[in-house]
Amino acid sequence: ASDGDTVECVDRNKQLAFKNYLLRNHKIQETPSDYPIMKKVQKKSIWSTSEAQISTAKCEIGTVPIRQKEAISNHQRTPKTSTNSTFTPQHEYAEASVHAPPKLYGTRATINLWNPLVEDSAAELSISQIWLSSGDYDTHDLNTIEVGWQVCPGLYNDSKTRFFIYWTSDGYNITGGYNLEEPGFIQISNNIVLGGSITPISSFGGSQYEMTILVWKDRKSGNWWLSVGTNNTIIGYWPREIFTSLADHAVAVDWGGEIVNSQRFGRHTKTEMGSGHSPEEGFGKASYFRNIETVDCYNTFQSSQVIHPHAEITNYNISVFRTDDWGTSFFYGGSGSSHTHSGVAPLSLSFSLIYLIFSIFFIII
């Protein structure tokens, strides 16, 4: 691939998706039946940005590039509890959301690109993505479609910023997986590499790079299509057959950042979200989502006038705003923290207290 990864060009009729028994009678949809309708032309931004590119490979028409599988990493919206351990890594978020009604049939957003620090390469990750969901986690009927960028050393064996997709139809219990590693998503593109690195990325106080992601439900086939870039480059689709509650529509769309904190004894991870800087620092320093839109039942883009922010205020935050050129947008993220919580004192502070006690003792003597 263009980023140096090893890929195999596989006949698209033999890609892993067709090993899913739900797709045994599925016929590939060559192209979407239509695209969402734009109500108005977006104004030129007052801030200068450039479009980044996903890694590509030169596969023949009729084949799709598949990365060499290197590792397996757990990904779930809400962490499962374990009977074998008293400790479970925590997922933390800074995100905004909308909920039905009305019913939701897709979303489009432009996402700023960074390369955040991940402290524990074996157990932690940093993600910026969109989620479309329906169903309920507690009843194991949660369906999700997830797309964005991530730094996930446990999955890719490196710390590059990579494009990814994910899905589940049972609350991350059995179904679903990253990219093309599990049978579900059907790729159409013969050059975009799912799991490929994205370049260039933004620099603090310097050039800002971004990518536009669109996911929408085809009104004729019921499949959920994925395209990237301002030119709507088609990658492929999630067949409606692999879903239950999401087979008809989404009841929620979320946008934002997620990290996994695997640190013990009350210390918070140093893993960064977004750019690693707080939203108050603004453009060129904090990461952002801009021009956030949803797709309605008429296949028309609707600007999300009201979105509901939520964040782990202690370490990561979000700040929503709206402008004529960026529509509904937000800055988000944070640096994590090396401070301790839950009554566990830092080692340096402990030594300082000991030194102070001894000093007072000798002064009294």
Stockholm file with secondary structure:
# STOCKHOLM 1.0

chainA/1-365         ASDGDTVECVDRNKQLAFKNYLLRNHKIQETPSDYPIMKKVQKKSIWSTSEAQISTAKCEIGTVPIRQKEAISNHQRTPKTSTNSTFTPQHEYAEASVHAPPKLYGTRATINLWNPLVEDSAAELSISQIWLSSGDYDTHDLNTIEVGWQVCPGLYNDSKTRFFIYWTSDGYNITGGYNLEEPGFIQISNNIVLGGSITPISSFGGSQYEMTILVWKDRKSGNWWLSVGTNNTIIGYWPREIFTSLADHAVAVDWGGEIVNSQRFGRHTKTEMGSGHSPEEGFGKASYFRNIETVDCYNTFQSSQVIHPHAEITNYNISVFRTDDWGTSFFYGGSGSSHTHSGVAPLSLSFSLIYLIFSIFFIII
#=GR chainA/1-365 SS CTTSCCEEEEEGGGSGGGGSGGGTTCCCCCSCSCCCBCSSCCCCCSSCCEECEECBCCCCTTEEEEECCCCCCCCCSSCCCCSSCSCCCEEEEEEEEEEEEEEECEEEEEEECCCCCCSCTTTCCEEEEEEEEESCTTTTCCEEEEEEEEECHHHHSSCCCEEEEEEESSTTSSSCEETTSSSCCEECCSSBCTTCBEESCCCTTSCCEEEEEEEEECTTTCCEEEEETTTTEEEEEECGGGCSGGGTCEEEEEEEEEEEECCCTTBCCCCCBTTSSCGGGCTTTSEEEEEEEEECTTSBEEECCCCEEEECTTTCEEEEEEETTTEEEEEEEBCCCCCBCTTCCCHHHHHHHHHHHHHHHHHHC
#=GC SS_cons         CTTSCCEEEEEGGGSGGGGSGGGTTCCCCCSCSCCCBCSSCCCCCSSCCEECEECBCCCCTTEEEEECCCCCCCCCSSCCCCSSCSCCCEEEEEEEEEEEEEEECEEEEEEECCCCCCSCTTTCCEEEEEEEEESCTTTTCCEEEEEEEEECHHHHSSCCCEEEEEEESSTTSSSCEETTSSSCCEECCSSBCTTCBEESCCCTTSCCEEEEEEEEECTTTCCEEEEETTTTEEEEEECGGGCSGGGTCEEEEEEEEEEEECCCTTBCCCCCBTTSSCGGGCTTTSEEEEEEEEECTTSBEEECCCCEEEECTTTCEEEEEEETTTEEEEEEEBCCCCCBCTTCCCHHHHHHHHHHHHHHHHHHC
//
